[in-house]
Amino acid sequence: MRQETPGGEIPVRTRVQPTRRRVAMDSTYFKRYRMEVDLTAPRSAPALPPGYRLVPWNEAVLDVHARTKFRSFRDEIDALVFPCLGSLDGCRRLMREIRNKPGFLPNATWLVAHGTAPETLQWCGTIQGIAERGGGGMIQNIGVVPGHRSLGLGQCLIERSLAGFRMHGLRRVTLEVTADNARAVRLYQRLGFRRVRTVYKVADEATVVA
Ligand SMILES: CC(C)(COP(=O)(O)OP(=O)(O)OC[C@H]1O[C@@H](n2cnc3c(N)ncnc32)[C@H](O)[C@@H]1OP(=O)(O)O)[C@@H](O)C(=O)NCCC(=O)NCCS
């Protein structure tokens, strides 16, 4: 069975239809949307707010992505859906897994920083991208650290990542989002992502029975 990752494929055993399967009483379903955007249409490249800058991938920033991911997700619903997002160790493991995937796309993987001097530098946002076997791309996780939200950083990260997917020749990009994450769903819809599928993720390791 494939390794489970927040932005990636939901393992087959969790892709259940509630009407046809039941889950142990103490389990919780999280409804998630798979959303897709067509990259063949022209897109805009929004400017970052003053003081912020995009930082491209290189091996030296792997741990920065992990730490920024942790700070972005630790108090959010996705840390319940994917417990690895709620711990720094989990985020480090996840980042190594993403980095080691065959389709890992450096051009679709970015950080946002604020400031340049070491004493004032702040890491504010992260996104990672993977090329899938079917010819599409997938955004793995996007997170913006609280305190830097509602400034357009999420939008800038997505647009920069989509440009990276496009440079790689990909024509569509998907992601998965927890349905209750209204803020993220709104952002994706505003950027042209459309819902293509609904999946259900069981929050714990409880047995799913037919
Ligand atoms: C979802 C998330 C990435 C959005 O990041 P963000 O940087 O706040 O996104 P943006 O600033 O581009 O857009 C968010 C809102 O700010 C508004 N906004 C953007 N620039 C603005 C500005 N200059 N002034 C005022 N509002 C602004 C947008 O219109 C948008 O409004 P809406 O929520 O009503 O649609 C962020 O909330 C987050 O990290 N959440 C936790 C992790 C998570 O759930 N990630 C998604 C996993 S699928």
The ligand as a Gaussian input file, in Angstrom:
#p B3LYP/6-31G(d) Opt

LIG

0 1
 C       -5.074000      28.309000       3.609000
 C       -3.863000      29.238000       3.774000
 C       -2.666000      28.591000       3.096000
 C       -4.169000      30.588000       3.124000
 O       -3.011000      31.396000       3.188000
 P       -3.096000      33.006000       3.118000
 O       -1.713000      33.499000       2.948000
 O       -3.872000      33.534000       4.248000
 O       -3.915000      33.176000       1.742000
 P       -4.229000      34.545000       0.993000
 O       -3.759000      35.703000       1.830000
 O       -3.719000      34.428000      -0.390000
 O       -5.808000      34.531000       0.932000
 C       -6.541000      34.409000       2.134000
 C       -7.544000      35.537000       2.296000
 O       -6.877000      36.774000       2.453000
 C       -7.445000      37.747000       1.585000
 N       -6.396000      38.688000       1.234000
 C       -5.346000      38.463000       0.432000
 N       -4.593000      39.590000       0.331000
 C       -5.187000      40.509000       1.129000
 C       -4.889000      41.858000       1.461000
 N       -3.827000      42.476000       0.966000
 N       -5.701000      42.485000       2.329000
 C       -6.769000      41.865000       2.845000
 N       -7.118000      40.586000       2.573000
 C       -6.331000      39.926000       1.711000
 C       -7.901000      36.924000       0.422000
 O       -8.892000      37.595000      -0.327000
 C       -8.456000      35.731000       1.118000
 O       -9.740000      36.015000       1.615000
 P      -10.857000      34.890000       1.839000
 O      -10.326000      33.961000       2.896000
 O      -12.047000      35.639000       2.271000
 O      -11.008000      34.204000       0.504000
 C       -3.570000      29.503000       5.270000
 O       -4.739000      29.907000       5.907000
 C       -2.999000      28.295000       6.022000
 O       -1.807000      28.057000       5.998000
 N       -3.860000      27.525000       6.708000
 C       -3.384000      26.427000       7.529000
 C       -2.792000      25.313000       6.711000
 C       -3.808000      24.794000       5.712000
 O       -4.934000      24.469000       6.070000
 N       -3.377000      24.672000       4.442000
 C       -4.230000      24.173000       3.385000
 C       -4.128000      22.711000       3.294000
 S       -5.130000      22.063000       1.962000

